[in-house]
Amino acid sequence: MTERPRVLVLGAGGFIGSHLVDALVARGYPVRALDRFAPNVPPLFRHDPAIELVNANFLNRGELTEALDGMDTVVHLVSTTNPATAENDPLIDIETNVRGSVQLFDQCVQSGVRRVLYASSGGTVYGDRFSNAPISETDPTLPVSPYGIGKLSVENYLRYFRRKFGLDSVSFRIANPFGERQPFWKKQGVIPIFLDAIMHRRPITVMGDGSMTRDYVYVTDVADMIADSVGRTAAHDVYNLGSGVAISVNDVIGAIEHVTGIEAIRDHVPTPSTFVHSSVLDMSRYTAEFGAVAMTPLVEGIAKTHDYMRSFRDVQQ
């Protein structure tokens, strides 16, 4: 039996990272989980002997070098910014996300890491689309936001390290993930932001008329897709990860109203110039190579997220 690769997950305490650690352990991978862990490390991480916890800063080269020792595969999920903070200060995104990622790849080469899997952004690297036609990996990448520009830059640096040093890599262009453990208090992600507001009967801010569409994908589906690719050779260097379904903001609001039983109070504002009007990902490349994925339906995912947010509030009180 072939030995499982040793996997370092960067950003393991985060939204996607924590679910990915769960998925990798369930598949029998030895995992080293790196993050700047807060005292409330997920309970599973505290006790599972298959997980080695590393409390370290992604931007600290010394700590990163130590964490890379003995690793075969690195999953890079760290993002020091989000779309809003990158827009407010693009230089921070360049100095931390882009520069930090290049430093990581350089150290991976020096440490003998064989493979890097990178969490890119399917919702921003392709730029704006004015139809709901699915976007494939071969479509042009024309990002209109600093966040998307930074993500694409990191993808291109991975291509350089593959050509120059033979560092195998795959970039996953992830759509709009949502679900349990998403930090809704940080005001990131339409679904948790709207859920929190509607649950507390506060107005929600809707850009334009609410017809803007996105590809919303449940977080455990994303984690499963990444985990299923870890031990397998990939034929391509880029894959879309999404549901493949265009869902409007109005559809999301309607689903939340259905789950909560509460009517939303809507505050419509003009759409910012850097917002993408439509983004839905073509999943055919991934499914052709790794198999079809049983996606979590939107309403079911929102119901799970709703239950999580209520239980989280109960624990905090």
C-alpha positions as CSV (number, residue, x, y, z in Angstrom):
1,M,0.0,0.0,0.0
2,T,1.4,3.4,-1.0
3,E,2.1,5.7,2.0
4,R,-0.1,8.7,2.3
5,P,1.6,12.0,1.7
6,R,2.2,14.1,4.8
7,V,0.1,17.3,4.4
8,L,0.7,20.7,5.9
9,V,-2.5,22.8,5.9
10,L,-1.8,26.6,6.1
11,G,-4.8,28.4,7.6
12,A,-6.0,25.2,9.3
13,G,-8.0,27.1,11.9
14,G,-9.9,29.1,9.4
15,F,-13.3,28.6,7.7
16,I,-12.3,26.3,4.9
17,G,-9.1,25.1,6.6
18,S,-10.8,23.5,9.6
19,H,-13.2,21.6,7.3
20,L,-10.3,20.5,5.1
21,V,-8.4,19.1,8.1
22,D,-11.5,17.1,9.0
23,A,-11.8,15.8,5.5
24,L,-8.1,14.8,5.2
25,V,-8.1,13.0,8.6
26,A,-11.3,11.2,7.6
27,R,-9.3,9.9,4.5
28,G,-6.4,8.8,6.6
29,Y,-3.8,11.5,5.9
30,P,-1.3,12.6,8.5
31,V,-1.9,16.3,8.9
32,R,0.2,19.2,10.3
33,A,-2.2,22.1,11.0
34,L,-0.7,25.5,11.0
35,D,-2.5,28.7,12.0
36,R,-2.3,31.5,14.5
37,F,-4.6,29.5,16.7
38,A,-6.8,31.3,19.2
39,P,-7.5,29.7,22.6
40,N,-10.7,28.3,21.1
41,V,-9.0,25.8,18.8
42,P,-11.7,23.5,17.4
43,P,-12.2,20.6,19.8
44,L,-11.3,17.9,17.2
45,F,-7.9,19.5,16.7
46,R,-7.1,19.3,20.4
47,H,-7.5,15.5,20.7
48,D,-7.0,13.8,17.4
49,P,-3.6,12.1,17.2
50,A,-3.6,12.3,13.4
51,I,-3.3,16.1,13.7
52,E,-0.1,17.9,14.7
53,L,-0.9,21.5,15.7
54,V,1.5,24.2,14.9
55,N,0.8,27.7,16.2
56,A,2.8,29.9,13.8
57,N,2.6,33.0,11.6
58,F,2.5,32.4,7.9
59,L,4.6,35.5,7.3
60,N,7.3,34.5,9.8
61,R,10.0,32.8,7.6
62,G,11.6,31.0,10.5
63,E,8.4,29.5,11.8
64,L,7.3,28.6,8.3
65,T,10.6,26.8,7.6
66,E,10.2,24.7,10.7
67,A,6.6,23.8,9.8
68,L,7.6,22.7,6.3
69,D,10.2,20.2,7.5
70,G,9.3,16.7,6.4
71,M,6.1,17.6,4.5
72,D,5.2,16.3,1.1
73,T,2.2,18.4,0.2
74,V,1.3,21.9,1.3
75,V,-2.3,23.3,1.1
76,H,-2.1,27.1,1.1
77,L,-5.4,28.5,2.4
78,V,-4.0,31.6,4.1
79,S,-5.4,35.0,3.1
80,T,-4.3,38.0,5.0
81,T,-7.0,40.2,3.4
82,N,-10.5,39.8,2.0
83,P,-12.1,41.6,-1.0
84,A,-13.1,44.6,1.0
85,T,-9.8,45.1,2.9
86,A,-7.8,44.5,-0.3
87,E,-9.8,47.2,-2.1
88,N,-9.2,49.6,0.8
89,D,-5.5,49.1,0.7
90,P,-4.1,47.1,-2.3
91,L,-0.5,47.5,-1.1
92,I,-1.3,45.5,2.0
93,D,-2.5,42.7,-0.2
94,I,0.6,42.8,-2.3
95,E,3.0,43.0,0.7
96,T,1.3,40.2,2.7
97,N,-0.6,37.8,0.4
98,V,1.5,38.0,-2.7
99,R,4.9,38.5,-1.1
100,G,4.1,36.0,1.6
101,S,3.0,33.4,-0.9
102,V,6.2,33.8,-3.0
103,Q,8.3,33.4,0.2
104,L,6.3,30.2,0.9
105,F,6.9,28.7,-2.5
106,D,10.6,29.6,-2.3
107,Q,10.9,27.8,1.1
108,C,8.9,24.8,-0.2
109,V,11.6,24.3,-2.9
110,Q,14.3,24.6,-0.3
111,S,12.5,22.2,2.1
112,G,11.9,19.5,-0.6
113,V,8.1,19.9,-0.7
114,R,6.8,18.1,-3.7
115,R,3.4,19.7,-4.2
116,V,1.5,22.9,-3.4
117,L,-2.3,23.2,-3.6
118,Y,-3.5,26.9,-3.6
119,A,-6.9,28.3,-2.8
120,S,-7.5,30.9,-5.4
121,S,-10.8,32.8,-6.1
122,G,-13.2,31.7,-8.8
123,G,-15.4,34.6,-7.9
124,T,-12.9,37.3,-8.7
125,V,-10.0,36.2,-11.0
126,Y,-12.3,35.9,-14.1
127,G,-13.6,39.5,-13.7
128,D,-17.0,40.7,-14.7
129,R,-19.5,38.7,-16.7
130,F,-22.9,39.9,-17.7
131,S,-24.5,36.6,-18.4
132,N,-25.0,33.4,-16.3
133,A,-23.1,31.3,-18.8
134,P,-20.7,29.0,-16.8
135,I,-17.0,30.2,-16.8
136,S,-14.4,27.6,-17.7
137,E,-10.8,27.5,-16.7
138,T,-9.8,28.4,-20.3
139,D,-11.8,31.6,-20.3
140,P,-9.9,34.9,-20.0
141,T,-8.9,36.0,-16.5
142,L,-9.7,39.7,-16.2
143,P,-10.0,40.6,-12.5
144,V,-11.4,44.0,-11.7
145,S,-10.6,44.1,-8.0
146,P,-7.3,44.1,-6.1
147,Y,-8.2,40.9,-4.3
148,G,-8.7,39.1,-7.6
149,I,-5.5,40.6,-9.1
150,G,-3.6,39.4,-6.1
151,K,-5.0,35.9,-6.3
152,L,-4.1,35.6,-10.0
153,S,-0.6,36.9,-9.3
154,V,-0.1,34.1,-6.8
155,E,-1.3,31.6,-9.4
156,N,1.2,33.0,-11.9
157,Y,4.0,32.7,-9.4
158,L,3.1,29.1,-8.9
159,R,3.5,28.6,-12.6
160,Y,6.9,30.2,-12.5
161,F,8.0,27.9,-9.6
162,R,6.8,24.9,-11.5
163,R,8.7,25.8,-14.6
164,K,11.8,27.0,-12.8
165,F,12.1,24.5,-10.0
166,G,9.8,21.7,-10.7
167,L,7.4,22.4,-7.8
168,D,4.2,20.6,-8.7
169,S,1.1,22.8,-8.0
170,V,-2.6,23.1,-8.5
171,S,-4.7,26.3,-8.1
172,F,-8.3,25.8,-7.0
173,R,-10.5,28.7,-8.1
174,I,-13.1,28.5,-5.4
175,A,-16.5,30.1,-6.0
176,N,-18.4,31.6,-3.0
177,P,-18.2,29.2,-0.1
178,F,-20.5,29.4,2.9
179,G,-21.5,27.3,5.8
180,E,-20.6,26.3,9.4
181,R,-17.7,27.9,11.1
182,Q,-17.7,30.9,8.7
183,P,-16.9,34.0,10.9
184,F,-20.1,35.9,10.3
185,W,-19.0,38.5,12.9
186,K,-16.2,39.6,10.5
187,K,-18.8,40.7,8.0
188,Q,-17.6,38.5,5.2
189,G,-19.9,36.4,3.0
190,V,-23.3,37.5,1.9
191,I,-25.1,34.4,3.3
192,P,-23.9,34.7,6.9
193,I,-24.1,38.5,6.9
194,F,-27.7,38.3,5.7
195,L,-28.6,35.4,8.0
196,D,-27.3,37.3,11.1
197,A,-29.2,40.5,10.1
198,I,-32.4,38.7,9.3
199,M,-32.3,36.6,12.4
200,H,-32.0,39.8,14.5
201,R,-34.5,41.7,12.3
202,R,-32.0,44.2,11.1
203,P,-32.0,45.7,7.6
204,I,-29.8,44.0,4.9
205,T,-27.9,46.0,2.3
206,V,-28.7,44.8,-1.2
207,M,-26.5,46.0,-4.1
208,G,-28.6,47.2,-7.0
209,D,-31.9,45.3,-7.6
210,G,-30.6,42.0,-6.2
211,S,-30.3,40.3,-9.6
212,M,-26.6,39.9,-9.2
213,T,-25.7,36.2,-9.4
214,R,-23.0,34.1,-7.7
215,D,-22.0,30.5,-7.5
216,Y,-22.6,29.6,-3.8
217,V,-21.0,26.3,-2.7
218,Y,-21.2,24.7,0.7
219,V,-17.9,24.6,2.6
220,T,-17.8,20.8,3.2
221,D,-18.3,20.2,-0.5
222,V,-15.2,22.4,-1.1
223,A,-13.2,20.6,1.5
224,D,-14.2,17.2,0.0
225,M,-13.2,18.3,-3.5
226,I,-9.8,19.5,-2.3
227,A,-9.2,16.4,-0.1
228,D,-10.1,14.0,-2.9
229,S,-7.4,15.5,-5.1
230,V,-4.6,15.5,-2.6
231,G,-3.2,12.0,-3.2
232,R,-3.9,12.0,-7.0
233,T,-1.9,13.3,-9.9
234,A,-3.7,16.2,-11.6
235,A,-3.8,16.6,-15.4
236,H,-4.2,20.4,-15.1
237,D,-2.8,23.2,-13.0
238,V,-6.1,25.0,-12.4
239,Y,-9.6,23.8,-11.4
240,N,-12.8,25.5,-10.7
241,L,-14.5,24.5,-7.5
242,G,-18.2,25.6,-7.2
243,S,-21.7,24.3,-7.4
244,G,-22.0,25.2,-11.1
245,V,-25.4,26.9,-10.4
246,A,-26.1,30.7,-10.8
247,I,-28.0,32.0,-7.7
248,S,-29.2,35.6,-7.4
249,V,-29.0,37.7,-4.3
250,N,-32.8,37.7,-4.3
251,D,-32.8,33.9,-4.4
252,V,-30.5,33.9,-1.4
253,I,-32.7,36.2,0.5
254,G,-35.8,34.1,-0.3
255,A,-34.0,31.0,0.9
256,I,-33.0,32.6,4.2
257,E,-36.6,33.9,4.7
258,H,-37.8,30.3,4.1
259,V,-35.4,28.8,6.6
260,T,-35.8,31.5,9.3
261,G,-39.5,32.3,8.8
262,I,-38.6,36.0,9.0
263,E,-39.2,38.5,6.2
264,A,-36.1,40.5,5.3
265,I,-36.0,44.3,5.5
266,R,-34.1,45.4,2.4
267,D,-32.0,48.5,1.9
268,H,-31.1,48.9,-1.7
269,V,-27.9,50.8,-2.6
270,P,-26.0,51.4,-5.9
271,T,-23.7,48.6,-7.1
272,P,-19.9,49.5,-6.7
273,S,-18.0,49.7,-9.9
274,T,-15.6,46.9,-8.9
275,F,-18.4,44.4,-8.1
276,V,-18.8,41.5,-10.4
277,H,-22.4,41.2,-11.8
278,S,-22.4,37.5,-12.6
279,S,-20.1,34.6,-11.7
280,V,-20.9,30.9,-12.1
281,L,-18.2,28.3,-12.6
282,D,-18.1,25.4,-15.1
283,M,-17.2,22.3,-13.1
284,S,-16.8,19.9,-16.0
285,R,-12.9,19.8,-15.8
286,Y,-13.0,18.8,-12.2
287,T,-15.8,16.2,-12.5
288,A,-14.3,14.7,-15.6
289,E,-11.1,14.0,-13.8
290,F,-12.1,13.4,-10.2
291,G,-15.7,12.4,-10.4
292,A,-19.1,14.0,-9.9
293,V,-19.7,15.7,-6.5
294,A,-23.0,15.5,-4.7
295,M,-23.5,19.2,-4.0
296,T,-25.4,20.4,-0.9
297,P,-28.5,22.2,-2.0
298,L,-28.7,25.9,-1.2
299,V,-31.6,25.7,1.3
300,E,-30.1,22.7,3.1
301,G,-26.8,24.6,3.4
302,I,-28.4,27.7,4.7
303,A,-30.4,25.6,7.2
304,K,-27.1,24.1,8.5
305,T,-25.5,27.5,8.6
306,H,-28.5,28.9,10.5
307,D,-28.3,26.0,13.1
308,Y,-24.6,26.7,13.5
309,M,-25.0,30.4,14.1
310,R,-27.7,29.8,16.6
311,S,-25.7,27.3,18.5
312,F,-22.6,29.6,18.4
313,R,-24.6,32.4,19.9
314,D,-25.9,30.1,22.6
315,V,-22.3,29.1,23.5
316,Q,-21.1,32.7,23.6
317,Q,-23.9,33.8,26.0
